[in-house]
Every structure is written in structure tokens, then in C-alpha cells.
Amino acid sequence: MRDLTSDTITEAVISTMRDTKDPRLAEILHSLVRHLHAFVRDVELTEEEWAAGVDYLTRTGHTCTPTRQEFILLSDVLGVTMLVDALSNRRSAKATQNSVLGPYFREDRPQYSDAADISGGLPGTPLFFEGRVVDREGAPVPGAGVDVWHSDADGHYDMEVPGRVDPAMRALLRTDETGHFGFRSIRPASYPIPGDGPVGELMSATGRSLMRPAHVHLLIAAAGFQRVTTMLFPSDDPYLDADPVFGVKQSLLEAYDTYEADTGPCRGLTDVPYTLLRRTFVLEPLPAD
């Protein structure tokens, strides 16, 4: 432990962890030290750059609040969140693919019955959503819990709408005996991720867009099946190929069909142009173990 050099310090640090009781924790820490030290050697990090990095992480922590998680946002824009998701949710080609949960999910969401209006009265193009949850063989999955949440027509979630206190554009629904669920809301819009903090500095320095494509979030949970956390993106959104959190997948693109008033499948339900979104979600069974 004396006279350590750039060649010997890595194994010295790892040796101090030899009494770690949890083998998985030991595996993670040993790999972390090796990769972190390898990175420092690879770029020959200077003291000034190290100090700047410490300052950046400190400011990232100070930016976090009960309603804003800058570290998760940093993980998102570095692709770590999607990488962890991809490794944790390997599924068959038939199953609905996962995407990131995002920072706007709330446990205190209201429960609604089928076809309810969850918009909270916020303005925007009416959105009618018709969904169905099935297993890999196409059999309905009744009683599944379906969380939905999305932005408004200006790209704001309910907690970001000035003066808004009650939840809006979010709900917990249940599938019926046919696996069906549905709701009415307003069409979501593309929006920028927060750019006024350390993550915004990184995005600016690297010339990256802050804009996320529009999407509807869904989290589907049913007994005996793997939970699905996913999104549905309009297939014509201009930001699909520049999503800063890397959440877009081809299988999650969907036509957000727009109809004139008094036309199409939902005529009579609204007197203005509206959007209809339909999707079948396929769940994977839990592993036998």
C-alpha cells in the first residue's frame, strides 16, 4: 500500500475490498474501479479536468429536488438508462418492447373506469385511445393494471402546468374480460428535456438537441406476466431520430390518425377534429423459476 504508481494503484484499491461480504457488490465495485481507472489512464485526465468533473457532479446533485432528478436525466442522455433497460428486459419478438420510465411517473395517480376523460380539462386536440392487452398466443389478459401518462399540447406534464395542483393526463385503468382498456385525453406534443442545469450544459457542449418526440407512456402489470414499461410515438414526429434519451424503437411507432369532426370511428363523441390511437400490447409470461 506504499509507493503506489499509476500501474499498481488499481489492484491496490481492489485489494481493500477483499472483505466485502456480498459477492455481487464485490463484482460491481471491482469492475467499477478497473473501468474508472482505465478511463483516467486512457484520456490522461489532468487535475484541472478532474476538478471540473467533481464540480459538475456536485452541481448535478444540487440541481435535484423532490420533483426533478438531474442524475437520472444524466443517465438518460448518456444512454445508461436505456442500456440497463435493454439488458434487463430481453423479450421475444412477439412481446411489446420496453422503453424508459422517465421522470414524470407518479404513484398518486387517479383510477378511472373505461373510456373516462383523463385530460383534467386541459386544452388540446382530443385523443381517443383504444388498447388491448394479450398474451403471446393472443388470448386476452383481464384485470391488468394499465398506467398511462403524457404531456399536454404544449409539452408540459401536469406538475409543470402553472397553477395546476390536481393530476391530469394520467390514470390507472384496468383491462376488462376481453383485455380491452380505453380513455379520452388530449394529444401530447414534443417537448425539450430540462436544459437549465448541468445536463443542459452537456447537451449544449456536444451540440445535441433537447427535444423529445411526442409520446404516451404506459406501464402494464398483470399477475403471471413480466411488467412492461413503454411508450408510443407518432410515426411522423420530426424528433424520432434525435431523441436525447434514446427511447425510440421502431416497434413503438404508431399512426396517430386524425379525423375531422363528425367523421371516423369516434364521430358523435366530439365536435372538433380528433386523434385516434389504437394498440395491442403483448405480455411475456414470468420465467418458470
C-alpha positions in Angstrom: 0.0 0.0 0.0 3.0 2.3 -0.2 4.8 3.9 -3.1 1.8 3.2 -5.4 2.1 4.1 -9.1 -0.3 4.6 -12.0 0.4 1.0 -12.8 -0.2 -0.5 -9.3 -2.9 1.6 -7.7 -5.9 -0.1 -9.3 -5.1 -3.6 -7.8 -4.3 -1.9 -4.5 -7.7 -0.3 -4.3 -9.5 -3.5 -5.3 -7.5 -5.4 -2.6 -9.0 -3.1 0.1 -12.4 -4.6 -0.8 -11.5 -8.2 -0.2 -13.7 -8.5 2.9 -16.9 -7.4 1.0 -19.5 -9.9 2.1 -21.9 -9.5 -0.8 -20.4 -11.2 -3.9 -22.5 -9.2 -6.3 -21.4 -5.9 -4.7 -17.8 -7.1 -4.8 -18.2 -7.9 -8.5 -19.7 -4.5 -9.3 -17.2 -2.5 -7.3 -14.1 -4.3 -8.7 -15.3 -3.7 -12.2 -16.2 -0.1 -11.5 -12.7 0.6 -10.1 -11.0 -1.1 -13.1 -13.0 0.7 -15.7 -12.8 4.0 -14.0 -9.1 3.8 -13.6 -8.7 2.6 -17.2 -10.7 5.7 -18.3 -8.5 8.0 -16.4 -5.4 6.4 -17.9 -6.9 6.4 -21.4 -7.6 10.1 -21.6 -4.7 11.0 -19.2 -7.1 13.1 -17.1 -5.5 16.3 -15.7 -6.0 17.7 -12.2 -8.0 20.6 -13.6 -10.3 18.2 -15.6 -10.7 16.0 -12.6 -11.8 19.1 -10.5 -14.2 20.2 -13.3 -15.7 16.7 -13.2 -16.2 16.8 -9.5 -17.8 20.2 -9.7 -20.1 19.0 -12.5 -21.3 16.1 -10.4 -21.7 18.3 -7.3 -23.9 20.7 -9.3 -25.9 17.8 -10.7 -26.7 16.7 -7.2 -27.6 20.2 -6.1 -30.0 20.5 -9.0 -32.0 17.5 -7.8 -35.3 18.3 -6.0 -38.3 16.2 -4.9 -39.8 16.8 -8.4 -36.5 16.8 -10.5 -33.9 14.1 -10.7 -30.9 15.5 -12.6 -28.8 12.4 -12.1 -31.5 10.2 -13.8 -31.6 12.7 -16.6 -27.8 12.5 -16.9 -28.1 8.7 -17.0 -30.7 9.1 -19.7 -28.7 11.3 -22.0 -25.6 9.2 -21.7 -27.6 6.1 -22.8 -27.1 4.3 -19.5 -30.8 4.1 -18.6 -31.7 2.5 -21.9 -28.7 0.2 -21.7 -29.8 -1.1 -18.3 -33.3 -1.4 -19.6 -32.2 -3.4 -22.7 -30.1 -5.8 -20.5 -32.9 -6.2 -18.0 -35.8 -6.7 -20.5 -34.8 -9.2 -23.2 -38.0 -10.4 -24.7 -39.3 -12.4 -27.6 -40.0 -10.7 -30.9 -43.8 -11.1 -30.3 -43.7 -9.2 -27.0 -44.2 -5.4 -26.6 -40.8 -3.8 -26.1 -39.8 -1.7 -23.1 -38.6 1.9 -23.1 -37.6 4.3 -20.4 -39.9 5.1 -17.4 -38.9 8.8 -17.5 -39.1 11.2 -14.6 -42.8 12.0 -14.7 -44.5 8.8 -13.4 -46.4 9.5 -10.2 -47.8 7.0 -7.6 -50.6 9.4 -6.7 -52.5 8.9 -9.9 -56.3 8.6 -10.0 -58.1 5.4 -11.0 -60.5 5.7 -13.9 -63.1 3.5 -15.5 -63.1 2.6 -19.2 -63.4 5.4 -21.7 -63.1 8.1 -19.0 -61.8 11.6 -19.8 -58.4 11.9 -18.0 -57.4 15.3 -19.5 -58.3 17.3 -16.5 -60.0 19.8 -18.7 -56.7 21.0 -20.3 -57.0 22.3 -23.8 -55.8 20.4 -26.9 -56.8 18.1 -29.7 -59.0 15.4 -28.3 -57.2 12.0 -28.1 -59.2 8.7 -28.0 -57.1 5.7 -27.0 -58.2 2.1 -27.6 -55.9 -0.5 -26.1 -55.9 -4.3 -25.7 -53.6 -6.4 -23.6 -53.0 -10.1 -24.6 -50.5 -12.9 -24.1 -48.1 -14.3 -26.7 -50.9 -16.5 -28.1 -53.3 -13.6 -28.4 -55.5 -14.5 -25.5 -56.8 -11.6 -23.5 -55.3 -10.6 -20.2 -58.2 -9.4 -18.0 -57.6 -7.4 -14.8 -54.2 -5.9 -15.9 -53.3 -2.6 -14.4 -52.5 0.0 -17.0 -50.9 3.2 -16.0 -50.9 6.0 -18.6 -49.4 9.5 -18.5 -48.4 12.0 -21.1 -47.7 15.7 -21.8 -50.2 18.4 -22.8 -50.4 20.2 -26.1 -47.5 22.5 -25.1 -45.3 19.6 -24.0 -45.9 20.1 -20.3 -46.8 17.3 -17.8 -49.4 18.1 -15.1 -46.8 19.1 -12.4 -45.3 21.6 -14.9 -48.6 23.4 -15.8 -48.7 26.7 -14.0 -51.3 26.7 -11.3 -52.1 23.1 -11.7 -52.5 21.1 -8.5 -54.6 18.1 -9.3 -53.3 15.2 -11.5 -54.1 15.4 -15.2 -53.3 13.4 -18.3 -52.5 10.4 -16.1 -54.6 7.5 -14.8 -54.6 3.9 -13.6 -57.0 1.7 -15.7 -58.0 -2.0 -15.6 -58.5 -4.2 -18.6 -61.9 -5.9 -18.9 -62.5 -9.6 -19.7 -61.5 -9.1 -23.3 -58.3 -7.4 -22.4 -59.6 -4.0 -23.5 -59.0 -0.6 -21.9 -59.6 2.9 -23.2 -59.6 6.5 -22.3 -60.0 10.0 -23.6 -57.4 12.8 -23.2 -55.6 15.3 -25.4 -52.9 14.7 -27.9 -49.4 15.1 -26.4 -46.7 17.3 -28.0 -42.9 17.1 -28.4 -41.0 18.8 -25.6 -37.5 19.6 -24.5 -35.8 17.9 -21.6 -34.7 20.4 -18.9 -31.9 22.5 -20.3 -31.3 24.9 -17.4 -29.0 22.6 -15.4 -25.8 20.6 -15.7 -27.3 18.2 -18.2 -28.3 21.1 -20.4 -24.7 22.3 -20.3 -23.6 18.9 -21.6 -26.1 18.9 -24.4 -25.1 22.3 -25.5 -21.4 21.5 -25.4 -22.0 18.4 -27.6 -24.4 20.1 -30.0 -27.3 17.8 -29.1 -31.0 18.6 -29.3 -33.1 18.8 -26.2 -36.3 17.8 -28.0 -38.0 14.5 -27.2 -40.6 13.2 -29.7 -44.2 13.3 -28.5 -45.3 10.1 -26.8 -47.8 8.4 -24.5 -46.3 6.5 -21.6 -47.8 3.2 -20.5 -46.9 0.8 -17.7 -48.7 -2.5 -17.8 -48.7 -5.0 -14.9 -50.6 -8.3 -14.7 -50.2 -11.4 -12.4 -48.1 -14.1 -14.1 -46.6 -11.7 -16.7 -43.5 -9.5 -17.0 -44.2 -5.9 -16.4 -44.0 -3.6 -19.5 -42.9 0.0 -19.3 -43.2 1.5 -22.7 -44.2 4.5 -24.9 -46.0 5.1 -28.2 -44.5 7.7 -30.6 -46.3 9.3 -33.5 -44.7 7.7 -36.6 -44.4 11.2 -38.3 -42.7 13.1 -35.4 -39.8 15.1 -36.5 -37.6 14.3 -33.5 -37.7 10.5 -33.7 -34.1 10.2 -34.8 -32.7 12.7 -32.3 -34.4 11.5 -29.0 -31.9 12.7 -26.3 -32.8 9.7 -24.0 -32.6 7.1 -26.8 -36.1 5.7 -26.0 -37.4 5.4 -29.6 -37.8 1.9 -31.1 -39.3 1.1 -34.5 -41.9 -1.2 -32.9 -43.2 1.6 -30.7 -44.0 3.9 -33.6 -47.8 4.2 -34.2 -50.0 6.2 -36.5 -51.8 8.9 -34.6 -54.7 9.0 -37.0 -56.5 12.4 -37.1 -60.2 12.8 -38.2 -62.3 15.7 -38.9 -65.2 16.5 -36.6 -68.2 14.2 -37.1 -66.2 11.6 -39.1 -64.4 8.4 -38.4 -64.8 5.9 -35.6 -65.4 8.5 -32.8 -67.9 10.7 -34.6 -70.5 11.9 -32.2 -68.1 12.0 -29.3 -66.6 15.4 -30.1 -67.5 18.3 -32.3 -63.8 19.2 -33.2 -61.1 17.3 -35.1 -59.6 14.5 -33.0 -56.8 11.9 -32.9 -57.5 8.1 -32.5 -54.7 5.8 -31.3 -55.1 2.1 -31.2 -52.6 -0.5 -30.0 -52.4 -4.2 -28.8 -49.9 -4.9 -26.1 -48.4 -8.4 -25.9 -47.1 -9.6 -22.5 -44.4 -12.1 -21.8 -45.0 -14.7 -19.0 -42.8 -14.7 -16.0 -40.0 -17.2 -16.1 -41.0 -20.6 -14.7 -38.5 -20.1 -11.8 
